[in-house]
Amino acid sequence: MGLFRRSVMFMLGIGCGIYAEQNYNMPNVKKLVETYVFLTRYLAETYRKPKKDDE
């Protein structure tokens, strides 16, 4: 019974997602993630402490 319930919930979730995508202005998640990754790398490189030279 658990497999049936999970598959029904999965199909219901997919149906709701498709409906929301078609009828509402949804953000592009891939573009948002790429922007956040770029910003994180930029901030890490900009504000990183300088390496000590032990030579």
C-alpha positions in Angstrom: 0.0 0.0 0.0 2.9 2.4 0.7 4.2 2.1 -2.9 0.8 3.0 -4.3 0.5 6.0 -1.9 4.0 7.3 -2.8 3.4 6.9 -6.5 0.1 8.7 -6.3 1.6 11.6 -4.3 4.5 11.8 -6.8 2.1 12.0 -9.8 0.0 14.6 -8.0 3.2 16.7 -7.3 4.2 16.5 -11.0 0.7 17.5 -12.0 0.7 20.5 -9.7 4.2 21.5 -10.8 3.2 21.4 -14.5 0.0 23.4 -13.8 2.0 26.1 -11.8 4.7 26.3 -14.6 2.1 26.9 -17.3 -0.1 29.4 -15.4 2.3 31.4 -13.3 5.5 33.2 -13.9 8.0 30.8 -12.3 11.7 31.7 -11.9 14.4 29.8 -13.8 16.0 27.7 -11.0 19.1 26.8 -13.0 19.9 30.5 -13.7 19.4 31.4 -10.0 21.7 28.6 -8.9 24.4 29.6 -11.4 24.1 33.2 -10.2 24.5 32.2 -6.5 27.5 29.9 -7.3 29.2 32.8 -9.2 28.5 35.2 -6.4 29.8 32.8 -3.7 33.1 32.2 -5.7 33.6 35.9 -6.2 33.1 36.7 -2.5 35.4 33.8 -1.4 38.2 35.0 -3.7 37.7 38.7 -2.9 37.7 38.4 0.9 40.0 35.4 1.4 42.9 36.0 3.8 46.2 36.2 2.0 48.4 33.2 2.2 51.5 33.3 4.5 54.8 32.8 2.8 56.8 30.5 5.1 59.9 30.4 2.8 
